[in-house]
Each structure stands twice: as structure tokens, then as C-alpha cells.
Amino acid sequence: MKKALVLTLAIALTFAVVAAFAQDETAEKKERDPEMEFKYAAKRGKALFNDPELGTNGMTCSSCHKDGGTVDAIMGEMKVKAFENLNTHYPRYVSMMGQIDKVITLDQMVNFCIVNPMGGTALAADSQKLADLVAYCSWVRPAVIPNTKKEGK
């Protein structure tokens, strides 16, 4: 009888501890600010954007997308436009370098750049690194270049 009582109490205590941790985890998730989480992801993505470890040849995303994707650039004969609301431009049809000729997502475009110009390995679709890079690319806006001309001159 004592063993049954001790076993019952042990099981009840285990459930109580598990329930307490589950409530703490749920409360923690509810307290997170989605806007701040996106900003953190974009910040991590910016670091990855400039990280040569994504590839094998020393290139980074910034090698082609100048100033973090904020200005237009030219790579050989190819024009590379500044990022602007990229998340609203994908999925879209892309024809590039004889290697892409289909409708792709922004995630696929990021992976294409990692694999081809940078010589790296594509990131998994559920990878936090891929999500962070896409968050950064979606967040970037073109640099605003002030008008240097004075009116009337």
C-alpha cells in the first residue's frame, strides 16, 4: 500500500513539474514581440550576408549586392539591382545565367546565390540561417541618395 501511495505521489509530482515548465514556455512565447523577432532575424541575416563562410571561394552576398543590397551594381555585364521590397516580388519568373529559367521563391533565389557564385551548399528549407537571410533581404531598402543640386541653379 505504501509503495502504491509513493508511486502515485511521484507520478503526480512529475506531472506537476512538467505542467509548470509547459506553462513557463507558453508564457515566454506569448511575451515575444513579433516585430522585434523579425528585426533580430534581419540583424542575423545581415551578418550572414557578409559572411564568407556561406561559400567556399571567399565571396559573400555583398560581393554582388553592393552595400548590403542597398545600391545598384554591375557584375561583368550583368546589372544587379538594389533590393526593394523583395518579399513582394517573389515568387517570380527568373531567367539567369542559363541556370535558372522558371518561377522561383525568394528562398530559392538566396540558395541559388549561395550555391553558384559563392560555391557553397544550399541551406535547408527549414534552416534558421535561410530564414534570417530572407528576413534581411526582405527588410533592405535602397539607399536614399540626397539631391545635391540646389534649386534655381
C-alpha positions as CSV (number, residue, x, y, z in Angstrom):
1,M,0.0,0.0,0.0
2,K,2.9,2.4,0.9
3,K,4.6,1.6,-2.5
4,A,1.4,2.4,-4.4
5,L,1.0,5.7,-2.5
6,V,4.6,6.7,-3.1
7,L,4.3,5.8,-6.8
8,T,1.1,7.8,-7.1
9,L,2.7,10.8,-5.4
10,A,5.8,10.5,-7.6
11,I,3.7,10.4,-10.8
12,A,1.6,13.4,-9.6
13,L,4.7,15.4,-8.8
14,T,6.2,14.6,-12.2
15,F,3.0,15.8,-14.0
16,A,3.0,19.0,-11.8
17,V,6.7,19.8,-12.8
18,V,6.1,19.1,-16.5
19,A,2.9,21.3,-16.4
20,A,4.8,24.1,-14.7
21,F,7.6,24.0,-17.3
22,A,5.0,23.9,-20.1
23,Q,3.2,27.0,-18.7
24,D,6.5,28.9,-18.4
25,E,7.4,28.1,-22.0
26,T,4.0,29.1,-23.2
27,A,4.1,32.3,-21.3
28,E,7.6,33.0,-22.7
29,K,6.4,32.5,-26.3
30,K,3.4,34.8,-25.7
31,E,5.7,37.6,-24.4
32,R,7.8,37.7,-27.5
33,D,7.2,40.7,-29.8
34,P,6.9,39.5,-33.4
35,E,8.2,42.8,-34.8
36,M,11.3,42.6,-32.6
37,E,11.8,38.9,-33.6
38,F,11.8,39.9,-37.2
39,K,14.3,42.6,-36.5
40,Y,16.6,40.1,-34.7
41,A,16.3,37.8,-37.7
42,A,17.1,40.6,-40.1
43,K,20.1,41.5,-38.0
44,R,21.4,37.9,-38.0
45,G,20.7,37.8,-41.8
46,K,22.8,40.9,-42.3
47,A,25.7,39.3,-40.6
48,L,25.3,36.2,-42.8
49,F,25.0,38.4,-45.9
50,N,28.6,39.5,-45.2
51,D,29.9,36.0,-44.1
52,P,32.3,34.3,-46.5
53,E,31.7,31.0,-44.6
54,L,28.4,30.6,-46.6
55,G,30.5,29.9,-49.6
56,T,33.9,28.3,-50.4
57,N,35.5,30.9,-52.6
58,G,35.7,34.0,-50.3
59,M,32.7,35.6,-51.8
60,T,29.8,37.0,-49.8
61,C,26.3,38.1,-50.8
62,S,27.8,41.7,-50.7
63,S,30.3,40.7,-53.4
64,C,27.4,41.1,-55.9
65,H,24.8,43.0,-53.9
66,K,26.8,46.1,-53.1
67,D,26.4,47.9,-49.7
68,G,24.2,45.2,-48.4
69,G,21.9,45.3,-51.4
70,T,21.1,49.0,-51.0
71,V,22.6,50.2,-54.3
72,D,22.6,49.1,-57.9
73,A,25.8,47.4,-59.1
74,I,27.3,45.9,-62.2
75,M,29.0,42.4,-62.2
76,G,30.7,41.9,-65.5
77,E,27.8,42.6,-68.0
78,M,25.0,41.9,-65.5
79,K,23.2,44.6,-63.7
80,V,22.4,43.8,-60.1
81,K,19.6,46.0,-58.8
82,A,19.3,47.2,-55.2
83,F,16.9,45.3,-53.1
84,E,13.5,46.9,-52.7
85,N,10.6,45.0,-51.0
86,L,12.0,41.8,-52.3
87,N,9.3,39.9,-50.4
88,T,6.7,41.4,-52.6
89,H,8.5,40.4,-55.9
90,Y,8.6,36.6,-55.2
91,P,7.6,34.0,-56.3
92,R,8.5,35.2,-59.8
93,Y,9.9,34.1,-63.1
94,V,13.7,34.3,-63.2
95,S,16.0,33.6,-66.2
96,M,19.6,33.9,-65.2
97,M,23.0,32.7,-66.4
98,G,21.4,29.8,-68.3
99,Q,20.9,28.0,-64.9
100,I,17.5,29.3,-63.9
101,D,14.6,29.5,-66.3
102,K,11.5,29.1,-64.1
103,V,9.3,30.6,-61.4
104,I,11.2,30.5,-58.0
105,T,10.7,31.8,-54.5
106,L,13.0,34.2,-52.7
107,D,14.3,31.3,-50.6
108,Q,15.3,29.5,-53.8
109,M,17.0,32.7,-55.2
110,V,19.0,33.0,-52.0
111,N,20.1,29.4,-52.2
112,F,20.9,29.8,-55.9
113,C,23.3,32.7,-55.0
114,I,24.9,30.6,-52.2
115,V,25.5,27.6,-54.5
116,N,26.5,29.3,-57.7
117,P,28.5,32.5,-57.3
118,M,29.6,31.6,-53.8
119,G,30.3,27.9,-54.3
120,G,28.5,27.0,-51.1
121,T,26.0,24.4,-50.0
122,A,22.3,25.3,-50.2
123,L,20.6,25.9,-46.9
124,A,17.8,23.6,-45.8
125,A,14.3,24.9,-46.3
126,D,13.7,24.9,-42.6
127,S,17.1,26.4,-41.7
128,Q,17.1,29.4,-39.4
129,K,20.0,30.8,-41.4
130,L,17.9,30.8,-44.6
131,A,15.0,32.4,-42.7
132,D,17.4,35.1,-41.4
133,L,18.9,35.8,-44.8
134,V,15.4,36.1,-46.4
135,A,14.3,38.4,-43.5
136,Y,17.3,40.6,-44.2
137,C,16.7,40.7,-47.9
138,S,13.0,41.5,-47.3
139,W,13.9,44.3,-44.9
140,V,16.6,46.1,-47.0
141,R,15.6,49.2,-48.9
142,P,17.6,51.1,-51.5
143,A,19.9,53.8,-50.1
144,V,18.5,57.2,-50.4
145,I,20.9,59.5,-52.2
146,P,20.3,63.1,-51.4
147,N,19.7,65.5,-54.2
148,T,22.9,67.6,-54.4
149,K,21.5,70.2,-56.8
150,K,20.4,73.4,-55.4
151,E,17.1,74.7,-56.6
152,G,17.4,77.6,-59.1
153,K,21.0,76.8,-60.0
